[in-house]
Amino acid sequence: MTAIIFLIQTLFGFYILAVMLRFLLQWVRADFYNPLVQFLVTLTNPPLLPLRRFIPGLMGLDMASVVLMVVMQFTEMALIISVLGQRVEFGPLILLTGVELIFLLLNIFIWAVVIQAILSWVSIDYRHPAVTLLRQLTDPVLRPVRRYLPPMGGLDLSPMVVIIGLVFLRLLIGDLLGLSGLA
């Protein structure tokens, strides 16, 4: 059973991650011609293009991506619960689906900021597609903090503040919902 659960989590997890990254990169208006964005578009277009015929965007957000993420996360969790031989209940499962997607969103931003902070310590080509994409993804969360916390002695502490804030938010959500073990 463990192997089947691992396979379900891996397959669904990678695709949900790809859809969420595509959604976030559209939200931050990342460079569409970036090869990494093109990879995500090619990977996620098969289910998203038909969904967009029925699910319109809302205030510039790709709601088809959101629906796809919710359906896939819900399906993943329902499959895992079924494999464990437990009864699938819609209410708790939809709540847990939302929480899992929020945790994934927070984790993406946490890791993106961590990676960007590490890259700032080494000599890299800032024109590299991955570096450009990382900067475009993290700017919306770092910019507000940088506005109030300028570099001190050449050190940018905004990544640390953002990471602390995101981890705190993740733990707070887990505590409020009684999901401390999942956070």
Residue frames as qw, qx, qy, qz and C-alpha x, y, z in Angstrom:
[[0.000, 0.883, 0.470, 0.000, 0.00, 0.00, 0.00],
 [0.332, -0.750, 0.086, 0.566, 2.82, 2.40, 0.77],
 [0.376, -0.095, 0.586, 0.712, 4.21, 2.04, -2.75],
 [0.144, 0.628, 0.667, 0.374, 0.82, 2.81, -4.30],
 [0.190, -0.913, -0.278, 0.229, 0.35, 5.87, -2.08],
 [0.406, -0.522, 0.310, 0.683, 3.85, 7.05, -3.01],
 [0.315, 0.202, 0.669, 0.642, 3.05, 6.66, -6.70],
 [0.007, 0.809, 0.567, 0.156, -0.25, 8.55, -6.36],
 [0.298, -0.864, -0.091, 0.396, 1.36, 11.39, -4.40],
 [0.432, -0.336, 0.439, 0.713, 4.28, 11.66, -6.80],
 [0.261, 0.364, 0.673, 0.589, 2.28, 11.70, -10.02],
 [0.083, -0.862, -0.481, -0.135, -0.45, 14.01, -8.78],
 [0.437, -0.754, -0.060, 0.487, 1.99, 16.16, -6.78],
 [0.414, -0.181, 0.411, 0.792, 4.26, 16.95, -9.72],
 [0.133, 0.497, 0.614, 0.599, 1.37, 17.83, -12.01],
 [0.252, -0.877, -0.405, 0.053, -0.41, 19.96, -9.39],
 [0.467, -0.584, 0.104, 0.656, 2.92, 21.74, -8.80],
 [0.334, 0.104, 0.526, 0.775, 3.26, 22.39, -12.54],
 [0.035, -0.720, -0.577, -0.383, -0.28, 23.80, -12.76],
 [0.373, -0.849, -0.250, 0.276, 0.26, 25.99, -9.69],
 [0.459, -0.373, 0.255, 0.765, 3.56, 27.30, -11.03],
 [0.211, 0.381, 0.576, 0.692, 1.87, 28.13, -14.33],
 [0.202, -0.839, -0.491, -0.119, -0.91, 29.93, -12.45],
 [0.461, -0.741, -0.067, 0.484, 1.58, 31.89, -10.33],
 [0.432, -0.155, 0.394, 0.796, 3.76, 32.80, -13.29],
 [0.081, 0.603, 0.565, 0.557, 0.71, 34.09, -15.15],
 [0.342, -0.854, -0.377, 0.108, -0.30, 36.03, -12.04],
 [0.439, -0.670, 0.119, 0.586, 3.12, 37.73, -11.74],
 [0.558, 0.816, -0.001, -0.151, 3.18, 38.23, -15.52],
 [0.588, -0.447, 0.545, 0.396, 6.43, 36.33, -15.98],
 [0.206, 0.539, -0.552, -0.602, 8.10, 36.35, -19.38],
 [0.876, 0.233, 0.252, -0.340, 5.98, 34.03, -21.53],
 [0.717, 0.608, -0.339, -0.025, 8.90, 33.39, -23.89],
 [0.287, -0.605, 0.718, -0.189, 11.12, 32.05, -21.11],
 [0.502, 0.195, -0.813, -0.220, 11.93, 28.39, -22.00],
 [0.046, -0.058, -0.894, 0.443, 10.88, 27.20, -18.52],
 [0.454, 0.306, 0.326, -0.770, 7.50, 28.91, -18.85],
 [0.584, 0.330, -0.495, -0.552, 7.11, 27.37, -22.30],
 [0.273, 0.097, -0.953, 0.088, 7.79, 23.94, -20.75],
 [0.186, 0.221, 0.726, -0.624, 5.06, 24.51, -18.14],
 [0.529, 0.368, -0.031, -0.764, 2.64, 25.75, -20.79],
 [0.517, 0.267, -0.730, -0.359, 3.27, 22.70, -22.99],
 [0.163, 0.012, -0.944, 0.288, 2.92, 20.36, -20.01],
 [0.166, 0.332, 0.678, -0.635, -0.31, 21.87, -18.68],
 [0.332, 0.211, -0.297, -0.870, -2.10, 22.88, -21.88],
 [0.267, -0.115, -0.900, -0.324, -3.83, 19.50, -22.58],
 [0.179, -0.542, -0.795, 0.205, -6.28, 19.74, -19.66],
 [0.085, -0.505, -0.257, 0.820, -6.36, 23.54, -19.40],
 [0.091, 0.081, -0.471, -0.874, -7.30, 24.45, -22.97],
 [0.303, -0.405, -0.777, -0.374, -10.61, 22.51, -22.92],
 [0.310, -0.553, -0.621, 0.460, -11.38, 23.76, -19.39],
 [0.112, -0.293, -0.008, 0.950, -10.97, 27.38, -20.48],
 [0.170, -0.274, -0.638, -0.699, -13.90, 26.98, -22.87],
 [0.475, -0.593, -0.625, -0.178, -16.18, 26.55, -19.85],
 [0.545, -0.674, -0.282, 0.412, -14.35, 28.35, -17.05],
 [0.325, 0.840, 0.021, 0.433, -13.57, 32.01, -17.76],
 [0.476, 0.127, -0.398, 0.774, -10.84, 34.02, -16.09],
 [0.344, -0.850, -0.399, -0.019, -11.68, 36.27, -13.17],
 [0.217, -0.962, 0.127, 0.102, -9.94, 39.63, -12.63],
 [0.333, 0.764, -0.552, -0.018, -6.96, 38.49, -14.69],
 [0.416, -0.382, 0.809, -0.162, -6.65, 35.18, -12.86],
 [0.469, 0.172, -0.770, -0.397, -6.77, 31.87, -14.72],
 [0.667, -0.217, 0.406, -0.586, -9.67, 30.19, -12.94],
 [0.911, 0.214, -0.299, -0.189, -9.35, 27.07, -15.12],
 [0.456, 0.406, -0.687, 0.395, -5.98, 26.45, -13.46],
 [0.320, -0.308, 0.570, -0.691, -7.51, 26.87, -10.01],
 [0.866, 0.012, 0.077, -0.494, -10.34, 24.43, -10.83],
 [0.807, 0.331, -0.488, 0.030, -7.85, 21.92, -12.25],
 [0.186, 0.411, -0.714, 0.535, -5.68, 22.14, -9.11],
 [0.552, -0.205, 0.450, -0.672, -8.68, 21.66, -6.82],
 [0.917, 0.140, -0.108, -0.357, -10.01, 18.69, -8.81],
 [0.692, 0.383, -0.582, 0.189, -6.60, 17.03, -8.98],
 [0.013, -0.384, 0.687, -0.616, -5.82, 17.58, -5.28],
 [0.717, -0.111, 0.289, -0.624, -9.27, 16.31, -4.30],
 [0.909, 0.237, -0.282, -0.195, -8.82, 13.25, -6.53],
 [0.441, 0.443, -0.692, 0.361, -5.36, 12.55, -5.13],
 [0.247, -0.293, 0.651, -0.656, -6.59, 12.66, -1.56],
 [0.832, 0.026, 0.117, -0.542, -9.72, 10.60, -2.33],
 [0.813, 0.326, -0.482, -0.027, -7.55, 7.93, -3.99],
 [0.235, 0.394, -0.736, 0.498, -5.19, 7.80, -1.02],
 [0.514, -0.183, 0.489, -0.680, -8.07, 7.53, 1.44],
 [0.897, 0.161, -0.111, -0.396, -9.60, 4.76, -0.68],
 [0.643, 0.387, -0.638, 0.169, -6.30, 2.87, -0.85],
 [0.017, -0.313, 0.722, -0.616, -6.13, 3.07, 2.95],
 [0.288, -0.321, -0.899, -0.072, -9.58, 1.46, 3.07],
 [0.003, 0.379, 0.508, -0.774, -11.31, 4.44, 4.65],
 [0.256, 0.734, 0.627, 0.053, -14.56, 6.11, 3.67],
 [0.272, 0.170, 0.179, 0.930, -14.27, 9.26, 1.56],
 [0.033, -0.771, -0.557, 0.308, -16.35, 12.12, 3.03],
 [0.392, 0.693, 0.283, 0.535, -16.85, 15.15, 0.78],
 [0.229, -0.957, -0.080, -0.160, -16.91, 17.97, 3.40],
 [0.615, -0.683, 0.281, 0.278, -13.69, 17.23, 5.26],
 [0.737, 0.098, 0.425, 0.516, -11.96, 16.25, 2.03],
 [0.327, 0.800, 0.244, 0.441, -12.77, 19.53, 0.27],
 [0.344, -0.932, 0.109, -0.031, -11.49, 21.47, 3.31],
 [0.732, -0.418, 0.400, 0.359, -8.29, 19.42, 3.38],
 [0.647, 0.475, 0.368, 0.469, -7.92, 19.95, -0.38],
 [0.088, 0.949, 0.068, 0.296, -7.98, 23.72, 0.09],
 [0.544, -0.790, 0.270, 0.091, -5.51, 23.54, 2.96],
 [0.807, -0.079, 0.409, 0.418, -3.12, 21.34, 0.98],
 [0.504, 0.665, 0.269, 0.480, -3.19, 23.78, -1.95],
 [0.166, -0.966, 0.074, -0.185, -2.55, 26.73, 0.37],
 [0.711, -0.560, 0.356, 0.233, 0.38, 24.84, 1.95],
 [0.753, 0.256, 0.372, 0.479, 1.75, 24.10, -1.53],
 [0.239, 0.887, 0.133, 0.373, 1.48, 27.78, -2.45],
 [0.407, -0.885, 0.222, -0.043, 3.31, 28.82, 0.72],
 [0.814, -0.276, 0.397, 0.323, 5.99, 26.15, 0.17],
 [0.640, 0.565, 0.258, 0.453, 6.59, 27.35, -3.39],
 [0.044, 0.938, -0.062, 0.339, 7.20, 30.88, -2.15],
 [0.651, -0.697, 0.294, 0.068, 9.33, 29.71, 0.81],
 [0.823, -0.058, 0.395, 0.404, 11.60, 27.60, -1.40],
 [0.496, 0.727, 0.199, 0.430, 11.74, 30.21, -4.15],
 [0.164, -0.950, 0.160, -0.213, 12.90, 32.86, -1.66],
 [0.755, -0.509, 0.372, 0.178, 15.41, 30.44, -0.07],
 [0.786, 0.247, 0.353, 0.443, 16.87, 29.53, -3.47],
 [0.298, 0.862, 0.087, 0.400, 17.03, 33.16, -4.54],
 [0.411, -0.877, 0.240, -0.060, 18.79, 34.10, -1.28],
 [0.812, -0.273, 0.410, 0.312, 21.35, 31.32, -1.78],
 [0.659, 0.520, 0.303, 0.451, 21.91, 32.36, -5.40],
 [0.034, 0.977, -0.017, 0.210, 22.58, 35.92, -4.26],
 [0.604, -0.702, 0.340, 0.160, 25.65, 34.67, -2.39],
 [0.686, -0.088, 0.555, 0.462, 27.33, 33.21, -5.49],
 [0.103, 0.488, -0.378, -0.780, 28.37, 34.64, -8.83],
 [0.510, 0.369, 0.776, 0.045, 25.66, 33.71, -11.33],
 [0.068, 0.130, 0.503, 0.852, 24.44, 34.85, -14.71],
 [0.257, 0.358, 0.513, -0.737, 21.39, 36.94, -13.87],
 [0.488, 0.329, -0.334, -0.736, 20.16, 36.57, -17.47],
 [0.061, 0.026, -0.995, -0.078, 19.74, 32.79, -17.07],
 [0.462, -0.335, -0.510, -0.644, 16.07, 31.84, -17.66],
 [0.605, -0.425, -0.657, 0.146, 15.73, 30.11, -14.27],
 [0.339, -0.234, -0.346, 0.843, 17.21, 33.07, -12.38],
 [0.165, -0.137, -0.225, -0.950, 14.98, 35.52, -14.24],
 [0.554, -0.388, -0.613, -0.409, 11.91, 33.42, -13.52],
 [0.553, -0.367, -0.605, 0.440, 12.82, 33.07, -9.85],
 [0.150, -0.114, -0.171, 0.967, 13.18, 36.84, -9.52],
 [0.342, -0.223, -0.382, -0.829, 9.85, 37.43, -11.27],
 [0.606, -0.398, -0.675, -0.135, 8.15, 34.92, -8.95],
 [0.540, -0.399, -0.517, 0.531, 9.58, 36.25, -5.69],
 [0.147, 0.237, 0.009, 0.960, 9.42, 39.99, -6.39],
 [0.423, -0.563, -0.343, -0.622, 5.73, 40.31, -5.36],
 [0.747, -0.569, -0.338, 0.063, 6.47, 38.89, -1.89],
 [0.654, -0.176, -0.152, 0.720, 9.86, 40.54, -1.39],
 [0.188, 0.503, 0.180, 0.824, 9.06, 44.02, -2.74],
 [0.422, -0.786, -0.228, -0.390, 6.67, 45.07, 0.08],
 [0.778, -0.537, -0.107, 0.307, 9.18, 44.01, 2.73],
 [0.615, 0.105, 0.087, 0.776, 12.05, 45.74, 0.94],
 [0.004, -0.746, -0.231, -0.625, 10.03, 48.94, 0.89],
 [0.540, -0.800, -0.014, -0.262, 10.05, 49.01, 4.73],
 [0.777, -0.510, 0.292, 0.226, 13.33, 47.19, 5.36],
 [0.504, 0.806, -0.309, -0.035, 16.10, 48.58, 3.15],
 [0.854, 0.169, -0.360, 0.337, 19.47, 46.76, 2.91],
 [0.485, -0.861, 0.151, -0.033, 21.52, 47.18, 6.07],
 [0.377, -0.663, 0.597, 0.247, 25.24, 47.36, 5.55],
 [0.310, 0.416, -0.724, -0.455, 24.88, 45.76, 2.14],
 [0.052, 0.071, 0.991, -0.099, 22.82, 42.91, 3.56],
 [0.505, -0.169, -0.341, -0.775, 19.27, 42.33, 2.32],
 [0.165, -0.037, 0.870, -0.464, 17.29, 40.90, 5.24],
 [0.617, 0.134, -0.032, -0.775, 13.98, 40.88, 3.38],
 [0.641, 0.100, -0.720, -0.247, 14.24, 37.18, 2.35],
 [0.240, -0.012, -0.846, 0.476, 14.63, 36.20, 6.01],
 [0.322, 0.131, 0.382, -0.856, 11.62, 38.31, 7.04],
 [0.660, 0.164, -0.341, -0.649, 9.50, 36.86, 4.21],
 [0.541, 0.076, -0.838, 0.000, 10.47, 33.27, 5.03],
 [0.036, -0.072, -0.751, 0.656, 9.68, 33.79, 8.73],
 [0.464, 0.175, 0.144, -0.857, 6.33, 35.32, 7.78],
 [0.669, 0.159, -0.536, -0.489, 5.42, 32.51, 5.37],
 [0.420, 0.018, -0.880, 0.220, 6.40, 29.76, 7.81],
 [0.143, 0.102, 0.581, -0.794, 4.46, 31.53, 10.57],
 [0.584, 0.165, -0.114, -0.787, 1.40, 31.76, 8.30],
 [0.621, 0.111, -0.741, -0.229, 1.66, 28.06, 7.43],
 [0.267, -0.052, -0.844, 0.462, 1.92, 27.06, 11.10],
 [0.294, 0.116, 0.343, -0.885, -0.92, 29.43, 12.06],
 [0.662, 0.110, -0.370, -0.643, -3.23, 27.89, 9.46],
 [0.557, 0.042, -0.828, 0.047, -2.30, 24.42, 10.66],
 [0.086, -0.068, -0.719, 0.687, -2.95, 25.38, 14.30],
 [0.431, 0.105, 0.122, -0.888, -6.27, 27.09, 13.54],
 [0.757, 0.116, -0.389, -0.512, -7.54, 24.02, 11.69],
 [0.787, -0.375, 0.445, -0.206, -6.10, 21.52, 14.14],
 [0.909, 0.402, -0.062, 0.088, -3.73, 20.19, 11.50],
 [0.284, -0.858, 0.420, 0.083, -0.48, 20.77, 13.37],
 [0.735, -0.197, 0.606, 0.233, 0.96, 17.47, 12.17],
 [0.663, 0.565, 0.410, 0.270, 0.39, 18.42, 8.53],
 [0.116, 0.991, -0.061, -0.006, 1.85, 21.90, 8.73]]
